[in-house]
Amino acid sequence: MECPTCHNTESSLVGSKNGHKLHRCANCSLLHVHPMPAADELLRYYQDYHKTPQYTRKLKSKQRRAKKRIWSLKRLTKGSKFLDVGCNAGFAVEAARSLGLEACGIDLDEASIKFARQQYPMGDFRKISAQDLAASAERFDIIYCCEVIEHLAEPHSFVDALYTLLNENGVLFLTTPDIAHFSVQQNLLEWTAVRPPEHLLYFSKPALTALLEAHHFRKINFRPNLKPTIKLLARKDAAAV
Ligand SMILES: [Zn+2]
């Protein structure tokens, strides 16, 4: 079996949850589901995704929290083009818009896009993948990607697209559960963030750094967090632009 991020073939079985086996890569420490669920299983799962409670719960407080984050991101770049990758119910796009940014949200889930458009009629919401958007000429100054990368079976084309979508002086803000956080090292499999097939890839800071650097992201800066979530900022490699 090959690690989905570093392609190393040595790994150890950590255990099983929800009928899925979880392996840890001996090289980059990524915890990943193997074998990955079939495409039709994932499709079935995500058809009902908008019915899950984490989807719409506390929309107002999510919007407030996103606004605080985006306000601090806005100070790190001069441009005003904001992209939320995996925009879900659209609250971060609305928060960015209220801060005067030109905000767009993308999601693969039809129901999410429909819900976001109903909830925030002024927002620009599109059902498109990051990879397909990267194939267009549109570029962004702030890319916001919260709790998305752990859902992917294959992260490389996705991270590559994030890099392409970012303007030269732009900033990427990304979050994902932190499997190496002190609060979850014991009983890792019992942790609520470990929930295959919804989450397929589980990162530590070194594993995520290796993945981002492989796609030329530089100045990777982790925000301290008492909660088990990796929060990072990354920029483009000026020399590679
Ligand atoms: Zn690996």
py3Dmol code that shows the C-alpha trace and the ligand (Angstrom):
import py3Dmol

protein = """\
ATOM      1  CA  MET A   1       0.000   0.000   0.000  1.00  0.00           C
ATOM      2  CA  GLU A   2       1.191   3.504  -0.813  1.00  0.00           C
ATOM      3  CA  CYS A   3       0.861   6.563   1.449  1.00  0.00           C
ATOM      4  CA  PRO A   4      -1.524   9.029  -0.264  1.00  0.00           C
ATOM      5  CA  THR A   5       0.790  11.966   0.490  1.00  0.00           C
ATOM      6  CA  CYS A   6       4.456  10.850   0.502  1.00  0.00           C
ATOM      7  CA  HIS A   7       4.051   7.600  -1.502  1.00  0.00           C
ATOM      8  CA  ASN A   8       6.111   5.617   1.029  1.00  0.00           C
ATOM      9  CA  THR A   9       5.047   1.969   1.110  1.00  0.00           C
ATOM     10  CA  GLU A  10       5.781   1.151   4.776  1.00  0.00           C
ATOM     11  CA  SER A  11       2.923   1.593   7.203  1.00  0.00           C
ATOM     12  CA  SER A  12       1.394   0.036  10.314  1.00  0.00           C
ATOM     13  CA  LEU A  13      -2.215  -0.809  11.041  1.00  0.00           C
ATOM     14  CA  VAL A  14      -3.508   1.394  13.869  1.00  0.00           C
ATOM     15  CA  GLY A  15      -6.993  -0.120  14.031  1.00  0.00           C
ATOM     16  CA  SER A  16     -10.457  -0.059  12.493  1.00  0.00           C
ATOM     17  CA  LYS A  17     -13.414   2.279  12.850  1.00  0.00           C
ATOM     18  CA  ASN A  18     -16.829   2.212  11.137  1.00  0.00           C
ATOM     19  CA  GLY A  19     -15.646  -0.803   9.149  1.00  0.00           C
ATOM     20  CA  HIS A  20     -12.611   1.045   7.713  1.00  0.00           C
ATOM     21  CA  LYS A  21      -8.969   0.197   8.429  1.00  0.00           C
ATOM     22  CA  LEU A  22      -6.649   3.039   9.452  1.00  0.00           C
ATOM     23  CA  HIS A  23      -2.919   2.873   8.708  1.00  0.00           C
ATOM     24  CA  ARG A  24      -0.083   5.157   9.760  1.00  0.00           C
ATOM     25  CA  CYS A  25       2.660   5.954   7.253  1.00  0.00           C
ATOM     26  CA  ALA A  26       6.115   5.077   8.627  1.00  0.00           C
ATOM     27  CA  ASN A  27       7.659   8.025   6.808  1.00  0.00           C
ATOM     28  CA  CYS A  28       5.363  11.080   7.110  1.00  0.00           C
ATOM     29  CA  SER A  29       3.078   9.857   9.964  1.00  0.00           C
ATOM     30  CA  LEU A  30      -0.115  10.460   7.985  1.00  0.00           C
ATOM     31  CA  LEU A  31      -2.987   8.331   9.267  1.00  0.00           C
ATOM     32  CA  HIS A  32      -5.107   7.196   6.350  1.00  0.00           C
ATOM     33  CA  VAL A  33      -7.941   4.900   5.446  1.00  0.00           C
ATOM     34  CA  HIS A  34      -6.888   1.860   3.416  1.00  0.00           C
ATOM     35  CA  PRO A  35      -8.355   0.650   1.216  1.00  0.00           C
ATOM     36  CA  MET A  36     -10.021   3.944   0.300  1.00  0.00           C
ATOM     37  CA  PRO A  37     -13.813   3.629  -0.042  1.00  0.00           C
ATOM     38  CA  ALA A  38     -15.125   3.170  -3.564  1.00  0.00           C
ATOM     39  CA  ALA A  39     -16.388   6.292  -5.351  1.00  0.00           C
ATOM     40  CA  ASP A  40     -20.011   5.099  -5.197  1.00  0.00           C
ATOM     41  CA  GLU A  41     -19.803   4.607  -1.412  1.00  0.00           C
ATOM     42  CA  LEU A  42     -18.560   8.184  -1.000  1.00  0.00           C
ATOM     43  CA  LEU A  43     -21.234   9.481  -3.352  1.00  0.00           C
ATOM     44  CA  ARG A  44     -23.932   7.756  -1.278  1.00  0.00           C
ATOM     45  CA  TYR A  45     -22.434   9.183   1.891  1.00  0.00           C
ATOM     46  CA  TYR A  46     -22.303  12.763   0.629  1.00  0.00           C
ATOM     47  CA  GLN A  47     -25.814  12.657  -0.817  1.00  0.00           C
ATOM     48  CA  ASP A  48     -27.076  12.884   2.737  1.00  0.00           C
ATOM     49  CA  TYR A  49     -24.298  15.131   3.976  1.00  0.00           C
ATOM     50  CA  HIS A  50     -26.419  18.274   4.274  1.00  0.00           C
ATOM     51  CA  LYS A  51     -28.665  16.400   6.698  1.00  0.00           C
ATOM     52  CA  THR A  52     -25.836  15.942   9.203  1.00  0.00           C
ATOM     53  CA  PRO A  53     -26.159  18.208  12.253  1.00  0.00           C
ATOM     54  CA  GLN A  54     -22.659  19.749  11.993  1.00  0.00           C
ATOM     55  CA  TYR A  55     -23.729  21.257   8.709  1.00  0.00           C
ATOM     56  CA  THR A  56     -26.062  24.035   9.804  1.00  0.00           C
ATOM     57  CA  ARG A  57     -25.575  24.087  13.532  1.00  0.00           C
ATOM     58  CA  LYS A  58     -24.600  27.442  14.990  1.00  0.00           C
ATOM     59  CA  LEU A  59     -24.487  29.237  11.652  1.00  0.00           C
ATOM     60  CA  LYS A  60     -24.435  32.700  13.241  1.00  0.00           C
ATOM     61  CA  SER A  61     -21.558  31.915  15.594  1.00  0.00           C
ATOM     62  CA  LYS A  62     -19.641  30.258  12.741  1.00  0.00           C
ATOM     63  CA  GLN A  63     -20.077  33.437  10.716  1.00  0.00           C
ATOM     64  CA  ARG A  64     -18.805  35.572  13.601  1.00  0.00           C
ATOM     65  CA  ARG A  65     -15.761  33.346  14.102  1.00  0.00           C
ATOM     66  CA  ALA A  66     -15.006  33.329  10.373  1.00  0.00           C
ATOM     67  CA  LYS A  67     -15.244  37.129  10.288  1.00  0.00           C
ATOM     68  CA  LYS A  68     -12.606  37.461  13.011  1.00  0.00           C
ATOM     69  CA  ARG A  69     -10.270  35.075  11.167  1.00  0.00           C
ATOM     70  CA  ILE A  70     -10.808  36.698   7.776  1.00  0.00           C
ATOM     71  CA  TRP A  71     -10.293  40.175   9.227  1.00  0.00           C
ATOM     72  CA  SER A  72      -6.781  39.123  10.321  1.00  0.00           C
ATOM     73  CA  LEU A  73      -6.107  37.445   6.948  1.00  0.00           C
ATOM     74  CA  LYS A  74      -7.147  40.605   5.101  1.00  0.00           C
ATOM     75  CA  ARG A  75      -4.298  42.476   6.792  1.00  0.00           C
ATOM     76  CA  LEU A  76      -1.755  40.038   5.299  1.00  0.00           C
ATOM     77  CA  THR A  77      -2.452  40.804   1.661  1.00  0.00           C
ATOM     78  CA  LYS A  78      -3.303  43.816  -0.455  1.00  0.00           C
ATOM     79  CA  GLY A  79      -5.750  42.147  -2.805  1.00  0.00           C
ATOM     80  CA  SER A  80      -9.460  41.702  -2.249  1.00  0.00           C
ATOM     81  CA  LYS A  81     -10.270  38.424  -4.023  1.00  0.00           C
ATOM     82  CA  PHE A  82     -11.367  35.828  -1.459  1.00  0.00           C
ATOM     83  CA  LEU A  83     -12.042  32.165  -2.173  1.00  0.00           C
ATOM     84  CA  ASP A  84     -13.592  29.684   0.253  1.00  0.00           C
ATOM     85  CA  VAL A  85     -12.767  26.158  -0.932  1.00  0.00           C
ATOM     86  CA  GLY A  86     -15.390  23.775   0.442  1.00  0.00           C
ATOM     87  CA  CYS A  87     -17.696  26.646   1.402  1.00  0.00           C
ATOM     88  CA  ASN A  88     -20.390  24.469   2.946  1.00  0.00           C
ATOM     89  CA  ALA A  89     -23.340  26.619   4.103  1.00  0.00           C
ATOM     90  CA  GLY A  90     -21.613  29.810   2.928  1.00  0.00           C
ATOM     91  CA  PHE A  91     -21.025  31.589   6.241  1.00  0.00           C
ATOM     92  CA  ALA A  92     -17.344  32.413   5.588  1.00  0.00           C
ATOM     93  CA  VAL A  93     -18.166  33.889   2.167  1.00  0.00           C
ATOM     94  CA  GLU A  94     -20.781  36.079   3.823  1.00  0.00           C
ATOM     95  CA  ALA A  95     -18.272  37.078   6.514  1.00  0.00           C
ATOM     96  CA  ALA A  96     -15.685  38.001   3.862  1.00  0.00           C
ATOM     97  CA  ARG A  97     -18.257  39.950   1.871  1.00  0.00           C
ATOM     98  CA  SER A  98     -19.230  41.921   4.978  1.00  0.00           C
ATOM     99  CA  LEU A  99     -15.538  42.885   5.306  1.00  0.00           C
ATOM    100  CA  GLY A 100     -15.551  44.366   1.807  1.00  0.00           C
ATOM    101  CA  LEU A 101     -13.849  41.454   0.062  1.00  0.00           C
ATOM    102  CA  GLU A 102     -14.856  40.134  -3.342  1.00  0.00           C
ATOM    103  CA  ALA A 103     -15.845  36.710  -2.054  1.00  0.00           C
ATOM    104  CA  CYS A 104     -16.548  33.452  -3.851  1.00  0.00           C
ATOM    105  CA  GLY A 105     -17.367  30.059  -2.364  1.00  0.00           C
ATOM    106  CA  ILE A 106     -16.997  26.718  -4.123  1.00  0.00           C
ATOM    107  CA  ASP A 107     -18.258  23.308  -3.089  1.00  0.00           C
ATOM    108  CA  LEU A 108     -18.863  19.989  -4.811  1.00  0.00           C
ATOM    109  CA  ASP A 109     -22.063  19.400  -2.910  1.00  0.00           C
ATOM    110  CA  GLU A 110     -25.121  20.608  -4.802  1.00  0.00           C
ATOM    111  CA  ALA A 111     -27.238  20.858  -1.631  1.00  0.00           C
ATOM    112  CA  SER A 112     -24.585  23.031   0.074  1.00  0.00           C
ATOM    113  CA  ILE A 113     -24.497  25.454  -2.836  1.00  0.00           C
ATOM    114  CA  LYS A 114     -28.292  25.616  -2.955  1.00  0.00           C
ATOM    115  CA  PHE A 115     -28.505  26.216   0.777  1.00  0.00           C
ATOM    116  CA  ALA A 116     -25.756  28.893   0.704  1.00  0.00           C
ATOM    117  CA  ARG A 117     -27.506  30.749  -2.142  1.00  0.00           C
ATOM    118  CA  GLN A 118     -30.799  30.737  -0.235  1.00  0.00           C
ATOM    119  CA  GLN A 119     -29.159  31.806   3.007  1.00  0.00           C
ATOM    120  CA  TYR A 120     -26.924  34.511   1.457  1.00  0.00           C
ATOM    121  CA  PRO A 121     -28.465  35.695  -1.842  1.00  0.00           C
ATOM    122  CA  MET A 122     -25.729  38.327  -2.331  1.00  0.00           C
ATOM    123  CA  GLY A 123     -22.947  35.700  -2.271  1.00  0.00           C
ATOM    124  CA  ASP A 124     -21.131  34.172  -5.244  1.00  0.00           C
ATOM    125  CA  PHE A 125     -21.470  30.397  -4.800  1.00  0.00           C
ATOM    126  CA  ARG A 126     -20.418  27.883  -7.433  1.00  0.00           C
ATOM    127  CA  LYS A 127     -20.572  24.102  -7.711  1.00  0.00           C
ATOM    128  CA  ILE A 128     -17.083  23.455  -9.053  1.00  0.00           C
ATOM    129  CA  SER A 129     -13.925  21.667  -7.877  1.00  0.00           C
ATOM    130  CA  ALA A 130     -10.742  23.560  -6.960  1.00  0.00           C
ATOM    131  CA  GLN A 131      -9.047  21.667  -9.799  1.00  0.00           C
ATOM    132  CA  ASP A 132     -11.605  22.854 -12.383  1.00  0.00           C
ATOM    133  CA  LEU A 133     -11.525  26.436 -11.097  1.00  0.00           C
ATOM    134  CA  ALA A 134      -7.705  26.391 -11.291  1.00  0.00           C
ATOM    135  CA  ALA A 135      -8.027  25.572 -14.989  1.00  0.00           C
ATOM    136  CA  SER A 136      -9.725  28.968 -15.481  1.00  0.00           C
ATOM    137  CA  ALA A 137      -7.812  32.263 -15.363  1.00  0.00           C
ATOM    138  CA  GLU A 138      -9.334  33.398 -12.056  1.00  0.00           C
ATOM    139  CA  ARG A 139      -6.897  33.916  -9.165  1.00  0.00           C
ATOM    140  CA  PHE A 140      -7.349  34.872  -5.498  1.00  0.00           C
ATOM    141  CA  ASP A 141      -5.544  36.816  -2.760  1.00  0.00           C
ATOM    142  CA  ILE A 142      -6.945  34.893   0.202  1.00  0.00           C
ATOM    143  CA  ILE A 143      -7.746  31.194  -0.047  1.00  0.00           C
ATOM    144  CA  TYR A 144      -9.686  29.863   2.904  1.00  0.00           C
ATOM    145  CA  CYS A 145      -9.881  26.087   3.207  1.00  0.00           C
ATOM    146  CA  CYS A 146     -11.280  24.874   6.502  1.00  0.00           C
ATOM    147  CA  GLU A 147     -11.858  21.238   7.375  1.00  0.00           C
ATOM    148  CA  VAL A 148     -11.737  20.047   3.769  1.00  0.00           C
ATOM    149  CA  ILE A 149      -8.438  18.279   3.111  1.00  0.00           C
ATOM    150  CA  GLU A 150      -9.230  15.426   5.538  1.00  0.00           C
ATOM    151  CA  HIS A 151     -12.188  14.464   3.309  1.00  0.00           C
ATOM    152  CA  LEU A 152     -10.029  13.731   0.267  1.00  0.00           C
ATOM    153  CA  ALA A 153      -8.805  10.337  -0.888  1.00  0.00           C
ATOM    154  CA  GLU A 154      -6.113  11.924  -3.066  1.00  0.00           C
ATOM    155  CA  PRO A 155      -4.722  15.299  -1.919  1.00  0.00           C
ATOM    156  CA  HIS A 156      -2.072  16.084  -4.553  1.00  0.00           C
ATOM    157  CA  SER A 157      -4.187  17.483  -7.391  1.00  0.00           C
ATOM    158  CA  PHE A 158      -6.159  19.467  -4.787  1.00  0.00           C
ATOM    159  CA  VAL A 159      -3.095  21.122  -3.185  1.00  0.00           C
ATOM    160  CA  ASP A 160      -1.688  21.774  -6.631  1.00  0.00           C
ATOM    161  CA  ALA A 161      -4.932  23.561  -7.538  1.00  0.00           C
ATOM    162  CA  LEU A 162      -4.773  25.685  -4.353  1.00  0.00           C
ATOM    163  CA  TYR A 163      -1.275  26.763  -5.342  1.00  0.00           C
ATOM    164  CA  THR A 164      -2.360  27.657  -8.872  1.00  0.00           C
ATOM    165  CA  LEU A 165      -5.414  29.572  -7.609  1.00  0.00           C
ATOM    166  CA  LEU A 166      -3.349  31.765  -5.278  1.00  0.00           C
ATOM    167  CA  ASN A 167      -2.023  35.118  -6.458  1.00  0.00           C
ATOM    168  CA  GLU A 168       1.713  35.726  -6.118  1.00  0.00           C
ATOM    169  CA  ASN A 169       1.379  37.723  -2.879  1.00  0.00           C
ATOM    170  CA  GLY A 170      -1.665  35.884  -1.627  1.00  0.00           C
ATOM    171  CA  VAL A 171      -2.111  33.807   1.493  1.00  0.00           C
ATOM    172  CA  LEU A 172      -3.569  30.355   2.086  1.00  0.00           C
ATOM    173  CA  PHE A 173      -5.373  29.671   5.366  1.00  0.00           C
ATOM    174  CA  LEU A 174      -6.001  25.984   5.971  1.00  0.00           C
ATOM    175  CA  THR A 175      -7.340  23.982   8.899  1.00  0.00           C
ATOM    176  CA  THR A 176      -7.653  20.243   9.535  1.00  0.00           C
ATOM    177  CA  PRO A 177      -7.793  17.982  12.613  1.00  0.00           C
ATOM    178  CA  ASP A 178      -4.398  17.529  14.332  1.00  0.00           C
ATOM    179  CA  ILE A 179      -3.732  13.855  15.151  1.00  0.00           C
ATOM    180  CA  ALA A 180      -0.510  14.701  16.981  1.00  0.00           C
ATOM    181  CA  HIS A 181      -2.162  17.197  19.342  1.00  0.00           C
ATOM    182  CA  PHE A 182      -1.432  16.491  23.013  1.00  0.00           C
ATOM    183  CA  SER A 183      -5.151  16.211  23.784  1.00  0.00           C
ATOM    184  CA  VAL A 184      -5.796  13.284  21.434  1.00  0.00           C
ATOM    185  CA  GLN A 185      -2.642  11.180  21.505  1.00  0.00           C
ATOM    186  CA  GLN A 186      -4.254   8.669  23.864  1.00  0.00           C
ATOM    187  CA  ASN A 187      -7.239   6.809  22.407  1.00  0.00           C
ATOM    188  CA  LEU A 188      -6.794   8.345  18.976  1.00  0.00           C
ATOM    189  CA  LEU A 189      -9.401   6.117  17.346  1.00  0.00           C
ATOM    190  CA  GLU A 190     -12.062   7.169  19.844  1.00  0.00           C
ATOM    191  CA  TRP A 191     -11.595  10.820  18.961  1.00  0.00           C
ATOM    192  CA  THR A 192     -14.722  12.255  17.248  1.00  0.00           C
ATOM    193  CA  ALA A 193     -12.625  13.652  14.368  1.00  0.00           C
ATOM    194  CA  VAL A 194     -11.674  10.097  13.417  1.00  0.00           C
ATOM    195  CA  ARG A 195     -14.764   9.257  11.396  1.00  0.00           C
ATOM    196  CA  PRO A 196     -14.247   7.329   8.178  1.00  0.00           C
ATOM    197  CA  PRO A 197     -15.534   7.405   5.485  1.00  0.00           C
ATOM    198  CA  GLU A 198     -16.197  11.139   6.044  1.00  0.00           C
ATOM    199  CA  HIS A 199     -12.570  11.767   7.007  1.00  0.00           C
ATOM    200  CA  LEU A 200     -10.009   9.775   5.029  1.00  0.00           C
ATOM    201  CA  LEU A 201      -6.695  11.562   5.700  1.00  0.00           C
ATOM    202  CA  TYR A 202      -5.510  12.554   9.178  1.00  0.00           C
ATOM    203  CA  PHE A 203      -2.569  14.945   9.357  1.00  0.00           C
ATOM    204  CA  SER A 204       0.051  16.013  11.850  1.00  0.00           C
ATOM    205  CA  LYS A 205       1.939  19.281  11.282  1.00  0.00           C
ATOM    206  CA  PRO A 206       5.006  17.542   9.730  1.00  0.00           C
ATOM    207  CA  ALA A 207       2.848  15.483   7.343  1.00  0.00           C
ATOM    208  CA  LEU A 208       0.954  18.561   6.189  1.00  0.00           C
ATOM    209  CA  THR A 209       4.151  20.588   5.840  1.00  0.00           C
ATOM    210  CA  ALA A 210       5.646  17.876   3.618  1.00  0.00           C
ATOM    211  CA  LEU A 211       2.545  17.833   1.429  1.00  0.00           C
ATOM    212  CA  LEU A 212       2.391  21.631   1.033  1.00  0.00           C
ATOM    213  CA  GLU A 213       6.121  21.954   0.397  1.00  0.00           C
ATOM    214  CA  ALA A 214       5.913  19.277  -2.285  1.00  0.00           C
ATOM    215  CA  HIS A 215       3.582  21.698  -4.087  1.00  0.00           C
ATOM    216  CA  HIS A 216       5.913  24.715  -3.594  1.00  0.00           C
ATOM    217  CA  PHE A 217       4.091  26.369  -0.705  1.00  0.00           C
ATOM    218  CA  ARG A 218       6.558  28.248   1.549  1.00  0.00           C
ATOM    219  CA  LYS A 219       6.537  30.266   4.784  1.00  0.00           C
ATOM    220  CA  ILE A 220       4.243  27.703   6.357  1.00  0.00           C
ATOM    221  CA  ASN A 221       3.257  29.165   9.700  1.00  0.00           C
ATOM    222  CA  PHE A 222       1.238  27.270  12.297  1.00  0.00           C
ATOM    223  CA  ARG A 223      -1.071  29.156  14.613  1.00  0.00           C
ATOM    224  CA  PRO A 224      -0.921  27.875  18.191  1.00  0.00           C
ATOM    225  CA  ASN A 225      -4.106  26.067  19.140  1.00  0.00           C
ATOM    226  CA  LEU A 226      -5.258  24.583  22.424  1.00  0.00           C
ATOM    227  CA  LYS A 227      -7.821  22.611  20.443  1.00  0.00           C
ATOM    228  CA  PRO A 228      -6.767  19.642  18.267  1.00  0.00           C
ATOM    229  CA  THR A 229      -6.974  21.524  14.982  1.00  0.00           C
ATOM    230  CA  ILE A 230      -4.046  22.482  12.753  1.00  0.00           C
ATOM    231  CA  LYS A 231      -4.406  26.107  11.632  1.00  0.00           C
ATOM    232  CA  LEU A 232      -1.822  27.296   9.165  1.00  0.00           C
ATOM    233  CA  LEU A 233      -0.879  30.112   6.865  1.00  0.00           C
ATOM    234  CA  ALA A 234       1.174  29.498   3.735  1.00  0.00           C
ATOM    235  CA  ARG A 235       2.425  31.567   0.837  1.00  0.00           C
ATOM    236  CA  LYS A 236       3.777  30.952  -2.622  1.00  0.00           C
ATOM    237  CA  ASP A 237       7.443  30.409  -3.276  1.00  0.00           C
ATOM    238  CA  ALA A 238       8.469  33.737  -4.785  1.00  0.00           C
ATOM    239  CA  ALA A 239      11.329  32.068  -6.630  1.00  0.00           C
ATOM    240  CA  ALA A 240       9.008  29.521  -8.247  1.00  0.00           C
ATOM    241  CA  VAL A 241       6.420  32.063  -9.432  1.00  0.00           C
TER     242      VAL A 241
END
"""
ligand_1 = """\
1
ZN
Zn 3.506 9.227 4.096
"""
view = py3Dmol.view(width=600, height=400)
view.addModel(protein, "pdb")
view.setStyle({"model": 0}, {"cartoon": {"style": "trace"}})
view.addModel(ligand_1, "xyz")
view.setStyle({"model": 1}, {"stick": {}})
view.zoomTo()
view.show()
